[in-house]
Structure formats: C-alpha cells, structure tokens
Amino acid sequence: MNTASLVVIAVAVICGVSAFVCPRCTHPNDPNSCTETHNCTNANQDTCHLNINTVNGHNRVQYVCQVAANCHLHETQHCDLTVDGHCIFCCDSIAACKVQRDALFPSSGR
C-alpha cells in the first residue's frame, strides 16, 4: 500500500465518522440557553437524553448523550413541571430537541 492510499484511508476514517450531536445549555435553569451543541464521544450514542429536575419551581435542564434503547426505557410519559421531581425525555436531532423543548416550556419566551 502506498502513502497516498494511507492518506486517503486516514482521511476517510477521520472525516467519515461524524459524532452524534446534542444540545448544550449554557445556563442550567434556562431552557432558552440550550443553543450550544456538544459532540457525543461514544459511537453507540445516538440519542439526546434530556434531564429535567424540578425543584421549588426551578427547572434544571441538561442534555447528555445516550443510546436510544436506554433512553427510551427510562423516558417519562408525563411530566408536570409544577411538581418537584425528575423527568427524562429523548430526542434524536438538534431540531427534534428544540421542538420538544418548546413544547415542554411554552412560556419561556421563544
């Protein structure tokens, strides 16, 4: 194998495998701040896992990378943001996560 072939293979490996991307919230208590992104580091992670912790009327919002089957296994079917607790939701793209966030927090000024 010549040097040119090795370079082509290396570029294909580096560029061809793109990491799954999830939103990142810059302020954990503000769903409007979830405009940044972060790359998932595990190749098996194909879903964004949205954690919402509600305490005293404050909603702590955080996205983590997750395997879809694991996320959906623990996903919340109903979440009442007026009651203290913990809710989990799953989304599979930046756009889907935004639609979901807008539905969960309709009065957040978006």
C-alpha positions as CSV (number, residue, x, y, z in Angstrom):
1,M,0.0,0.0,0.0
2,N,1.5,3.4,-1.0
3,T,1.5,6.6,1.0
4,A,-1.3,8.1,-1.0
5,S,-3.6,5.2,-0.1
6,L,-2.8,5.5,3.5
7,V,-3.6,9.2,3.5
8,V,-7.0,8.6,1.8
9,I,-7.9,5.9,4.3
10,A,-6.9,8.1,7.2
11,V,-9.0,11.0,5.9
12,A,-11.9,8.7,5.4
13,V,-11.7,7.4,8.9
14,I,-11.3,10.8,10.4
15,C,-14.0,12.6,8.3
16,G,-16.3,9.7,7.5
17,V,-17.3,9.0,11.1
18,S,-19.2,12.0,12.4
19,A,-20.2,12.1,16.1
20,F,-23.8,12.4,17.1
21,V,-24.5,16.0,18.4
22,C,-26.7,17.0,21.3
23,P,-27.8,20.5,22.6
24,R,-25.8,22.0,25.4
25,C,-27.4,24.5,27.8
26,T,-25.2,27.3,28.9
27,H,-27.4,28.1,31.9
28,P,-28.9,25.0,33.5
29,N,-32.1,26.8,34.8
30,D,-32.9,28.5,31.4
31,P,-34.2,26.3,28.6
32,N,-33.6,29.3,26.2
33,S,-29.9,28.8,26.8
34,C,-29.8,25.4,25.1
35,T,-28.4,26.9,21.8
36,E,-24.9,25.4,22.0
37,T,-24.0,21.9,21.0
38,H,-21.6,19.1,22.1
39,N,-20.4,16.0,20.3
40,C,-21.1,12.6,21.8
41,T,-17.9,10.7,22.3
42,N,-19.2,7.1,22.2
43,A,-20.1,5.8,18.7
44,N,-23.1,3.9,20.1
45,Q,-24.7,7.1,21.4
46,D,-27.5,8.0,19.0
47,T,-30.0,10.0,21.1
48,C,-30.0,13.1,23.3
49,H,-31.2,12.4,26.8
50,L,-33.0,15.4,28.3
51,N,-32.9,15.5,32.1
52,I,-35.3,18.0,33.8
53,N,-35.1,18.3,37.6
54,T,-37.8,20.4,39.0
55,V,-37.2,21.9,42.5
56,N,-39.1,24.8,44.0
57,G,-40.4,26.0,40.7
58,H,-36.9,25.9,39.0
59,N,-36.3,23.6,36.1
60,R,-32.7,22.4,35.8
61,V,-32.3,21.4,32.1
62,Q,-29.4,19.2,30.9
63,Y,-28.7,17.1,27.8
64,V,-26.5,14.1,27.8
65,C,-25.7,11.6,25.1
66,Q,-27.3,8.2,25.3
67,V,-28.0,5.0,23.5
68,A,-31.6,5.3,22.2
69,A,-32.8,2.0,23.7
70,N,-31.6,3.0,27.2
71,C,-33.1,6.5,26.9
72,H,-36.5,5.3,25.8
73,L,-36.5,2.6,28.5
74,H,-36.4,5.4,31.2
75,E,-38.3,8.1,29.3
76,T,-41.0,10.0,31.2
77,Q,-44.5,9.6,29.7
78,H,-45.9,12.6,31.5
79,C,-44.0,15.4,33.2
80,D,-45.6,18.0,35.4
81,L,-43.2,20.9,35.7
82,T,-45.2,22.4,38.6
83,V,-44.4,19.4,40.8
84,D,-40.9,18.7,42.2
85,G,-39.4,15.7,40.5
86,H,-37.3,14.3,37.8
87,C,-38.3,13.9,34.1
88,I,-36.4,12.3,31.2
89,F,-37.1,12.8,27.5
90,C,-35.3,11.6,24.4
91,C,-34.8,13.3,21.0
92,D,-32.7,12.3,18.0
93,S,-31.6,15.6,16.4
94,I,-31.0,19.2,17.3
95,A,-34.2,20.2,15.6
96,A,-36.3,17.5,17.4
97,C,-34.8,18.5,20.7
98,K,-35.8,22.1,20.1
99,V,-39.4,21.2,19.2
100,Q,-39.6,19.0,22.3
101,R,-38.1,21.8,24.5
102,D,-40.6,24.4,23.0
103,A,-43.5,22.0,23.8
104,L,-42.3,21.4,27.4
105,F,-41.6,25.1,28.1
106,P,-44.1,27.0,26.0
107,S,-44.0,30.2,28.2
108,S,-40.2,30.5,28.1
109,G,-40.3,33.3,25.6
110,R,-39.2,31.6,22.5
